[in-house]
């Protein structure tokens, strides 16, 4: 997103902050999580969820994360607390 917003010079420092943070972890969506996210999306086609949304929901539930730093109403629809709203 930073690159798309023409502030590419901030990408390096951002990754350094993320790498050094004790409060942030990078989670990969491997084959098992991918399958769960796909199933979640297919069962809820009546919602306006993207695959990225459903992959996030799967990982958050697995890690027992209850709140999201977002204003995106889709997270609230999925049962999470949204912290920006």
Beta strands, then each sheet from edge to edge (+ up, - down):
strand 1: 67-68
strand 2: 81-82
sheet 1: 1+ 2+
end
